[in-house]
Amino acid sequence: MFQGKLESGPRALGNRSILASPLRPDVVDRLNSTVKFREPFRPFAPAVLEDKAADYFTLGQPSPFMSIASGVTPLARDTIPAVVHTNGTARVQTVTHQRNPLLAEVLTAFAELTGVPVLINTSLNVKGKPICGTPEMALDCLEASGLDALLLEQWWVEKS
């Protein structure tokens, strides 16, 4: 997903993000081997609708900047193991319609399809490259990686 202004700070928070289903058992291996080109042990973080966070995480507070590690609930362990670290925690981003309307809409739509308001959220880049700062960089990332598609502002771009 590429939208709006480039975020500052250590995390992609929905403006320059690769989003993936945490429900697929092979998603972590696929992201690590064909998209991020990184070590297989590195975990991915979840983005969750803030009003549903307590169902999956023991966070107890908002975490809009993905800067707090939280314990996970049994529901998270059973449903979204792709975002649970080996120590039983997750670095959670809570999302509201007020802070990021498009990411909240995507999470809501995913929840309507699957019953789960959580997606993997990792930065829109590949190993050794900066986070995509321009539409051209985002399109290059799509082409050079195992990504299937890119939401580029209001356009949906698929690989041919």
N, C-alpha and C positions, 0 to 999 in steps of 0.2 A: 504494500500500500504506500503510495506516494501522494501526500496532500499537504497543502499549506506551507508554512515556514519550516525550515530546518530546525530541529530541536537542539538545544544545547544541553550538555551534561553527558553522563556516562551511559545512558540508556535510550533505546528507541521506544517511544511512548505512543506510537500510532500514526505519526506523520511520515516516518521512514521505517516501515516495519515489514517484515516477512511474517505472515500469519499462517498458521497451520492447525489442523485438527489434532487435539490431544487424544482423540479416541482411537486413532489408527495405531496399531501395535508397531508398525515399521517406520513411523514418522521420524523418530529421533535419528535412526540410522540413515534414513534418506536425506534429512536435512544436513547431517554431518558429512555425508559422503558425496552428495551431488549439488549441494547449495552452499554450505558454509566452508566446506573442505577443511575440516578441523578434526581434532581428536575425538574419538567416539565416546569418551567418558564425560565430555562437557555437557552439562544439563541445559535445558531451555526453560524460560520463565513463562508463567501464565498471565494473561490479561483476563480479568473477570468483571462482570457488571458488579458495581459496588454493593448494590442491594442484595446480591446473591452470594457474596464472598463468604459469609459465615457458613454456608452449606458445605464449602469445600476447604476452607482454611480457618485456622484458629487465630487469625490476625488480631481481631478485636478493635481495629481502627482503620481508617482509610490509608491507602498506600498508593497515591497517584504517580509516584516517581519510581516505582519498582525498586525501592531502596531498603525494604524490610524483608528479612527472611521470616517465614511463618511456618508453624506446624501445619499439618494437613489432617483433614478428617478422614474417617474410614470411607466415606463416599468418594473423596478425591483419590485415595489409594486404589479403590476398586474401579473407578470410572475414568480417571485421567492420569494414569501412572506415568505418562510421557513427561509430565511437568514436576514429578516428585523426585527430588534428589535422593541419593543413596542414604543420606542421614534423616530422611523423613520430613524434609522441609521443602519449601518453594519460595522463590523471590517474586512476590506477587505485585501486580499492578492492578489497582482497582480503577474502574472506568465509570464515569457518569456522562449523561447526555450533555450536561453543562460544560464539562471540561473538554470532551472530545466527541462531538455529536456523531461523526461518521464512524468512528471505532465502536461507539455504543450501539449504533444501528447495525453494524456488522455482527457484533456479539449477540444482539437481540435476534437477528435473523438466523444465526447459527443455533441459538437456543430454540427457536421455533421449529427448526428442522430436526434437531437432535435431542432436545431436552437439556442440553448442557450449555450454560452461558460463559464458557471458558474457551480461549484459544491460546495456542503457543504464540508468543510475540518475541521476535528476535530482530536485530537491526538489519536493515536493507543494505546489505553489502556481502561480499565474499571475502574469504581469507586474504589478508594482505592489501585490501582496498579500503578506502574510507567509506563511511556511510554515504549513500547516494545523495548528493546535494543538488543535482539538476535532473530534469526529466531525461536528458540524454544518458546520464549515468545510470538512472533507473532502468532504462531500456537496455543498456549494455549489460547490466546485472541480470536481467531477465534472459537475455540471449546467451550469456556465458555460463549460466548455472542450470541446475535442475528445476528451477521454478517453472510452474505451468502457465501462470498468468500474472498480470500486474494491474492493479487498480491505480491508474495514473490520473490524479484529480478526478474528473467525471468520466474518464474513458476506461473501458475494460479492454486490455490488450492481451491476446493469447499468442503463444508461440505457434508458428506455422509448421 
